[in-house]
Amino acid sequence: MPQNRHILNRRYARALLSLALENNILERSYTDMKLVNEIFKKNPELKIILKSPVIRLSKKQKVLARILDKLLHPLVLRYLLLITKKQRGEAIEGISSSYLTVYKQYLGIETVRVTTAVPINGQLRTRALNAARKLTSCEIEFEEEVDPEIIGGFILNLGEKQYNASIKDRYNRIRKHLNYK
């Protein structure tokens, strides 16, 4: 994603956070934007409609309103329709994703994602959480992901930091080292 788009998404996300705080709907806005993010990920056609220069603005707003009307708080829906009116509808998915991050930062929550080749057990989960607590003073939201392609080991993501202890990474480093000498 280009840097300018990332900055734009964060600005819109922060504006929505301010609106949610003013209107006392912080938790609801988080739930709503999480839902919007999932809807956009599962429906690529929606992104195409909002991005299309051929489709009228009023039609884009009607499609968005019809899909989200009963699902979102009216303020959040009006905000998304306003973004669409300002011809930024294609950015809604990025804004929703940025909102989840901005919301967590506001509450002091750090997401820790552990990727392993097989599902982890309770003991390993506890060890990973304890290691993450040493790296941050924030409240931790723990996410697990299984990716058989890493072969073994694990990848730990904490905010912008990543610790890659996967077998695949080690293999690639050895292969690279042998090819260049």
N, C-alpha and C positions, 0 to 999 in steps of 0.2 A: 504494500500500500504506500503510495507516495506520502511524503512527510506532510505536505500541505493538507491533504485529505484527513490525515490523522489528527492534525491540529484543529481542523474544522469540526470533526466529529467530537473531539473533547470539549470544544467550546459549546456546541449545542447540548452535549450531555451535562455540562456544568450549569447551563441555563435552566435545563429541566430540573436539575437537583435543587437549584434556588427556588424555582416555582413550587416544587414538592414540599420544600421546607416551609415556605410562606403559607401554603395551603394545608399543611399538616397531613400530607399523604405520602410521606417518605417510604414507608414499607410497601404501600400499595403501588407506588411508582416503580419500585424495584421489581416487584412481582410482574407488573405489566410489561416492563421493558425486557425482562427475561423471556416472557411469552412472545413478545414481538421478535426478539432475536431468534427464537426457535421457529416461529412461523416463516421468517425470511430464509432461514437455513433449509427448511423443508420444502419451500416453494420458490424455486428459482424463476418461475414465470412471473411472480410478483415483482421481482427486481427488474425483469425485462420490461414489464409494463410501465413501471415508474421511471425507467431510464429512457424509454422510447420518445423521440421527438415527434413522432407521427400521431401519438395518442394525445388527445386534448387534456388539458389540465383538469377540467371539470370531471372528465371521465376517470382520471387517475384518482381524484379525491373520492369519487363515488365508490370505486373499487375498494380503496383503502377503508373507507367508512363502513362499507357493507361487511367486510371481513372482520374488522376490529370493533365495531359498534357495541356489541353486547359483552365483549371481553375486557375492555379497558375502562378505567376511570375516565369520565368525560373530559377532565382537564388534560390528561395524557393524550387522549384521542384528538382533542382540539390542537394540541401542540404538534402532533404528527401531521395533521391536516395543514397546519400553517407552514410547516417545513415543506410539504408538498406544493403548497401554493407559491412558495418562494423558489420553486423549481429545484429543490434539493431532495426530492423524494428518493432518488437512487442512493442517498447517503443514510437513509433510515436504519439499515442493517448495521452499518458502522457506528452510527450514533447509539443504537441500542447496546452494542457491544461495549462501547466506551462508557456508557452510562453505568453498566455493571461494575466496571473498574473504578469509576469516580465515586460511586456509592460506597464501595468497599473501602476506598481510601478515606472517605469522610468518616466512616465508622471505625477506622483503624484495624481493618481486617486484611490479612495477607493470605493469598492463596498459595498453597503448597501442592504441587502436582508431582506424583511419583508414577513413573512409567516403568513397568516390568514386563518380562516376557510371559509370565504366568501370574495368575491372581496371587496377591500376597496374603500371608496369614496374619493373625492377630499380633504375634510377637514381633514380626518384622514391621508391621504398621506402627506399633508402639515405639520401636527404635527410631523409625523415620520421623515420627512426630517429635520425639525428644531431641533429635538432631536439629530439626527445623526450629524448635523453640530456642535453641542456643544461638541461632542465626538472626532471630528477629524478636523484638519485644511486643510486636502486634499480636492480636488475636489471630489464630490460625484456622483457615478453612482448608480441609484436607481433601484432595481429589486423587483418585486412583485411576490409572489407565493401563490397559493390557495391550501390548504391541509385540507379537511374536517375532517381528523382524529384528528386534534388538538382540535376539538370540538368548541372552542371559544378562545378569547384572541388573542395573537400574539407571534411570535418569531422574534427577531431582530438579524441579523448577521452583524457584522461590522468587516471585516478582520478576525482576529483570535478570536474575542470576540463574545459571544452570550448572549443575554438576553432572557430568556424563560418565558413569562407571559401567557402561554397557559393553558386552563382549563385541558387538558390532563396531563400536567406536575404537576399541583397542585393536581389533583386526584391521580396520581402515588405517590407523596410525602406523602399524607395523608394515602394512602393504605399501603405504606411501614412503616410509623410511627406506624400505628395500628397493623401491623403484628409483629413488633419487641418489643412491650411492653406488 
